[in-house]
Amino acid sequence: MGYLGKIHTRILQNIPGYHIIGFYDPDPHAKEDGIKAGLKKFDDSDLLISLCDAIDVVCTTSAHYEVAKAAITAGKHVFIEKPITETPEQAAALLKLSEEKGIKAMAGHVERFNPAILPLKFNEINPLFIEVHRLAMFNPRGTDVSVIHDLMIHDLDIMLCFVSSPIRKIHASGVAILSDTPDIANARIEFENGCVANVTASRIAMKSMRKMRIFQKGKYISIDFLQGKSEILQLLYQKPYNFNGAVSFTFNGKEAYITTTTLSHKDINAIELEFRAFYDSITKNKPVPVGLSDGYKALILAKDILEHINQRNQEVLESFH
């Protein structure tokens, strides 16, 4: 069933409204996991799809497209874990097919439901500069794709929500250390509206870190995905209503204040929340909060970054000959 598949199973079993028919996994050892979870293992994926109303696609990324395509073609709702496919072209095909079939298709970008993100008002965020560090200790799971598609894609998705502007230029570098694709990468992304983002992802770090810092006019927002909280520092020229904790000083000849606000939704399981949202989109005919179009946009950016890295590395190799 895989690491994430086991987590999804445990959570889905505790959400009212969901009933798990069973699972499909070509790995013969997966049957033992199914028995432990009290689930039936199917040897025929088409049979399982035919018996379900919705399919949770949480397998190796290379298999996402074919599994999701089969489910959508059969008229079933789908939840596809990130990255939703290997390529943007596959994602575009699934998006088109899902629209033709009129089903609900949701991308599993779980950080959208992080307690650090939920309280933020997206329409009040207008970044001038974004700095991101997403670091993790090495784990063989996920190395079927690059660190851009494995880890950085979370931040690319969030960043594209915050910055409503086309991308003008990308500078990127990365190296493969323990796998065949980049394990550490950095990208500098320049948007046409002037915003610049510096994004770093590594899966060979000594400790975990998942932080995004946003700088905009009169405001600094620090998002800690690992701690599940955000802090907002804001410059005001009027005495704040709640003065506790505010720092006052003279700036540009005016009396000014800096306020600090901490935001978080306590006791929230982000995976549970995204599956509840998926359920509501189906049963109440609501739009999915994270559609395949979002997954498609993140994949395009991830592909562009990886292409820049590969091109740069090729140029470096050629310079030695």
Secondary structure, DSSP 8 states (H G I E B T S, - for coil): --HHHHHHHHHHTTSTT-----EE-S-TTHHHHHHHHT--EES-HHHHHHH-SEEEE-S-HHHHHHHHHHHHHTT-EEEEESS-SSSHHHHHHHHHHHHHHT--EEEE-GGGG-TTTTTS-GGG---SEEEEEEE----STTTTS-HIIIIIHHHHHHHHHH--S-EEEEEEEEE-SSSSS-SEEEEEEEETTS-EEEEEEESS-SS-EEEEEEEETTEEEEEETTTTEEEEEEEESS--SS-TT-EEEEETTEEEEEEEEEE--TT--HHHHHHHHHHHHHHS----SSBHHHHHHHHHHHHHHHHHHHHHHHHHHHHT-
